[in-house]
């Protein structure tokens, strides 16, 4: 088990480790997105919706909501940028934890979110905007992790791209390759392995959303601990190995 968990964030990547980490992070994204909605009545991984809401509120003159929308957008971008900085810094130093560092930060932020939610009264006003910004930062951070390590082949925090790619592969699957026609074009073939991966990720995002909604409805913000602890465990193994190596030098 320890070897499996360590391989999830190892800097030597392969298709299997990318896929398995994507499975878990997609589940976490679905749970955090649904849980965030239960906490602050807003989804936090859907930048298309947030930007559309900003445009609507500009026209309606809701300046406070425009500012909140821009704060959410900037937070998502900042999260993605932070992830890239940590990964590239770890890569430059040849750390084993180059991909684990952003996961460690994500786990710590989710722990902080759970702790503050358990200690403080329900968020209102500015506190709601701050909570949305924090969750958007976490989503941007996470999405950039899997994007970097998979070479932009996989996303985990939003489903639009996954559904679009699924539709493309289904179109290829049912395409009728006729022999007539000019030239010698290669026949259209669906990537069945990719189709299975996409279907699995969509299902896991849905399952994560259901679990997240149930947990947050029952436990409140403290439910985020159920998402944070596994992330911290996964990230801790390579980080501890780097610390050990540094102490032995």
C-alpha positions as CSV (number, residue, x, y, z in Angstrom):
1,X,0.0,0.0,0.0
2,X,2.8,2.4,0.9
3,X,4.5,1.8,-2.4
4,X,1.2,2.4,-4.3
5,X,0.5,5.7,-2.5
6,X,4.1,6.8,-3.1
7,X,3.8,6.0,-6.8
8,X,0.7,8.2,-7.1
9,X,2.8,11.4,-6.8
10,X,6.2,10.0,-8.0
11,X,8.1,12.2,-10.4
12,X,8.6,9.2,-12.7
13,X,5.1,9.1,-14.3
14,X,3.3,6.5,-16.4
15,X,-0.2,6.1,-17.7
16,X,-1.3,4.0,-14.8
17,X,-0.2,6.4,-12.1
18,X,-1.6,9.4,-13.9
19,X,-4.9,7.6,-14.3
20,X,-5.1,6.5,-10.7
21,X,-4.3,9.9,-9.3
22,X,-6.8,11.5,-11.6
23,X,-9.5,9.1,-10.3
24,X,-9.0,10.2,-6.7
25,X,-8.6,13.9,-7.6
26,X,-11.7,13.9,-9.7
27,X,-13.7,12.4,-6.8
28,X,-12.2,15.1,-4.5
29,X,-13.1,17.8,-7.0
30,X,-16.7,16.6,-7.2
31,X,-17.0,16.4,-3.4
32,X,-15.4,19.8,-2.8
33,X,-17.5,21.4,-5.5
34,X,-20.8,20.0,-4.2
35,X,-19.7,20.6,-0.6
36,X,-18.8,24.2,-1.4
37,X,-22.3,24.7,-2.8
38,X,-23.8,23.3,0.4
39,X,-21.6,25.7,2.4
40,X,-21.9,28.9,0.4
41,X,-24.6,28.2,-2.2
42,X,-22.1,28.5,-5.1
43,X,-20.1,26.1,-7.2
44,X,-16.4,26.9,-7.2
45,X,-14.8,25.0,-10.0
46,X,-17.1,26.4,-12.8
47,X,-15.2,29.4,-14.1
48,X,-17.5,29.7,-17.2
49,X,-20.5,30.2,-14.9
50,X,-18.6,32.7,-12.7
51,X,-17.4,34.8,-15.6
52,X,-21.0,34.7,-17.1
53,X,-22.3,35.9,-13.7
54,X,-19.7,38.7,-13.7
55,X,-21.0,39.8,-17.1
56,X,-24.6,39.7,-15.9
57,X,-23.9,41.6,-12.8
58,X,-22.0,44.3,-14.7
59,X,-25.1,44.9,-16.8
60,X,-27.3,44.8,-13.7
61,X,-25.0,47.2,-11.8
62,X,-24.4,44.7,-8.9
63,X,-20.9,46.0,-8.2
64,X,-20.4,43.9,-5.0
65,X,-21.2,40.7,-6.9
66,X,-18.9,41.8,-9.8
67,X,-16.1,42.2,-7.3
68,X,-16.8,38.8,-5.7
69,X,-16.8,37.2,-9.1
70,X,-13.5,38.7,-10.1
71,X,-12.1,37.6,-6.7
72,X,-13.2,34.0,-7.4
73,X,-11.6,34.1,-10.9
74,X,-8.3,35.6,-9.7
75,X,-8.2,33.0,-6.9
76,X,-8.6,30.1,-9.3
77,X,-5.9,31.5,-11.5
78,X,-3.7,32.1,-8.4
79,X,-4.2,28.5,-7.3
80,X,-3.1,27.2,-10.7
81,X,-0.1,29.5,-10.8
82,X,0.9,28.4,-7.3
83,X,0.7,24.8,-8.4
84,X,2.9,25.5,-11.4
85,X,5.4,27.4,-9.2
86,X,5.7,24.5,-6.7
87,X,6.0,21.8,-9.3
88,X,8.7,23.7,-11.3
89,X,10.5,24.6,-8.0
90,X,10.5,21.0,-7.0
91,X,11.6,19.9,-10.5
92,X,14.5,22.4,-10.4
93,X,15.7,21.0,-7.1
94,X,15.1,17.4,-8.3
95,X,12.8,16.7,-5.4
96,X,10.7,13.5,-5.2
97,X,7.8,15.6,-4.0
98,X,7.6,17.9,-7.1
99,X,4.0,16.8,-7.6
100,X,3.2,16.1,-3.9
101,X,3.9,19.7,-2.9
102,X,0.7,21.2,-4.4
103,X,-1.3,18.3,-3.0
104,X,0.2,19.0,0.5
105,X,-0.9,22.6,0.2
106,X,-4.4,21.5,-1.0
107,X,-4.7,19.2,2.0
108,X,-3.6,21.9,4.4
109,X,-6.0,24.4,2.9
110,X,-8.9,22.0,3.2
111,X,-8.0,21.3,6.8
112,X,-8.0,25.0,7.5
113,X,-11.4,25.3,5.8
114,X,-12.8,22.5,7.9
115,X,-11.3,23.9,11.1
116,X,-12.5,27.4,10.6
117,X,-15.9,26.3,9.5
118,X,-16.3,24.2,12.7
119,X,-15.1,27.1,14.9
120,X,-16.9,30.0,13.4
121,X,-20.5,30.9,12.8
122,X,-22.1,30.4,9.4
123,X,-20.4,32.6,6.8
124,X,-22.1,35.8,5.7
125,X,-21.3,38.7,3.4
126,X,-17.5,39.2,3.1
127,X,-16.9,35.8,4.8
128,X,-18.9,34.1,2.0
129,X,-16.8,35.8,-0.7
130,X,-13.6,34.8,1.2
131,X,-14.8,31.2,1.4
132,X,-15.6,31.1,-2.3
133,X,-12.2,32.6,-3.1
134,X,-10.5,29.9,-0.9
135,X,-12.4,27.1,-2.6
136,X,-11.6,28.5,-6.1
137,X,-7.9,28.7,-5.2
138,X,-8.0,25.0,-4.1
139,X,-9.8,24.0,-7.3
140,X,-7.3,25.9,-9.5
141,X,-4.4,24.4,-7.5
142,X,-5.7,20.9,-8.0
143,X,-6.6,21.2,-11.7
144,X,-3.1,22.5,-12.5
145,X,-1.5,19.5,-10.7
146,X,-3.1,16.9,-12.9
147,X,-2.8,19.1,-16.0
148,X,1.0,19.4,-15.5
149,X,1.7,15.8,-14.7
150,X,-0.5,14.4,-17.5
151,X,0.7,16.8,-20.2
152,X,-2.8,18.5,-20.3
153,X,-4.5,15.2,-21.2
154,X,-6.6,15.1,-18.1
155,X,-8.7,17.7,-16.1
156,X,-10.3,17.0,-12.8
157,X,-12.3,20.0,-11.5
158,X,-14.8,20.5,-14.3
159,X,-16.7,18.1,-16.5
160,X,-17.4,20.2,-19.7
161,X,-14.2,19.1,-21.3
162,X,-14.7,15.5,-20.3
163,X,-18.2,15.4,-21.7
164,X,-17.0,17.0,-24.9
165,X,-14.2,14.5,-25.4
166,X,-16.7,11.7,-24.6
167,X,-19.0,13.0,-27.3
168,X,-16.1,13.1,-29.8
169,X,-15.0,9.5,-29.0
170,X,-18.7,8.3,-29.3
171,X,-18.9,10.0,-32.6
172,X,-15.9,8.1,-33.8
173,X,-17.3,4.9,-32.4
174,X,-20.5,5.0,-34.4
175,X,-18.9,6.5,-37.5
176,X,-19.5,4.4,-40.6
177,X,-16.2,4.0,-42.6
178,X,-17.2,3.6,-46.2
179,X,-14.7,2.2,-48.7
180,X,-15.7,4.7,-51.4
181,X,-14.1,8.1,-51.7
182,X,-11.0,9.8,-53.0
183,X,-7.6,9.3,-51.5
184,X,-6.5,6.8,-49.0
185,X,-7.6,8.3,-45.7
186,X,-7.2,6.2,-42.6
187,X,-10.5,4.9,-41.2
188,X,-12.0,6.7,-38.2
189,X,-11.5,4.7,-35.0
190,X,-12.6,5.5,-31.5
191,X,-10.0,5.4,-28.7
192,X,-11.8,3.0,-26.5
193,X,-9.3,3.2,-23.7
194,X,-9.7,7.0,-23.6
195,X,-13.5,6.6,-23.7
196,X,-13.4,4.3,-20.7
197,X,-11.2,6.8,-18.8
198,X,-13.5,9.7,-19.6
199,X,-16.6,7.8,-18.5
200,X,-14.8,6.8,-15.3
201,X,-13.8,10.4,-14.5
202,X,-17.4,11.7,-15.1
203,X,-18.8,8.9,-12.9
204,X,-16.3,9.7,-10.2
205,X,-17.0,13.4,-10.3
206,X,-20.7,12.6,-9.9
207,X,-20.1,10.1,-7.1
208,X,-17.8,12.6,-5.4
209,X,-20.5,15.2,-5.6
210,X,-23.1,12.9,-4.0
211,X,-20.7,12.0,-1.2
212,X,-19.6,15.6,-0.7
213,X,-23.2,16.8,-0.5
214,X,-24.2,14.1,2.0
215,X,-21.1,14.8,4.2
216,X,-21.4,18.5,4.2
217,X,-25.1,18.4,4.8
218,X,-24.5,16.1,7.8
219,X,-21.3,17.5,9.2
220,X,-21.0,21.0,7.8
221,X,-17.6,22.4,6.8
222,X,-15.9,19.8,9.0
223,X,-16.6,17.3,6.3
224,X,-13.7,18.8,4.3
225,X,-11.4,16.8,6.7
226,X,-12.5,13.6,4.9
227,X,-11.1,15.1,1.7
228,X,-8.0,16.6,3.3
229,X,-6.6,13.7,5.3
230,X,-6.1,11.3,2.3
231,X,-4.4,14.1,0.4
232,X,-2.1,14.8,3.3
233,X,-1.2,11.1,3.5
234,X,-0.5,10.8,-0.2
235,X,1.6,14.0,-0.2
236,X,3.5,13.2,3.0
237,X,5.4,10.2,1.8
238,X,7.5,11.9,-0.9
239,X,7.9,15.0,1.2
240,X,9.2,13.0,4.1
241,X,11.6,11.2,1.7
242,X,13.0,14.6,0.6
243,X,13.3,15.8,4.2
244,X,15.2,12.6,5.1
245,X,17.5,13.0,2.1
246,X,18.2,16.7,3.0
247,X,19.1,15.7,6.6
248,X,21.5,13.0,5.5
249,X,23.5,15.4,3.3
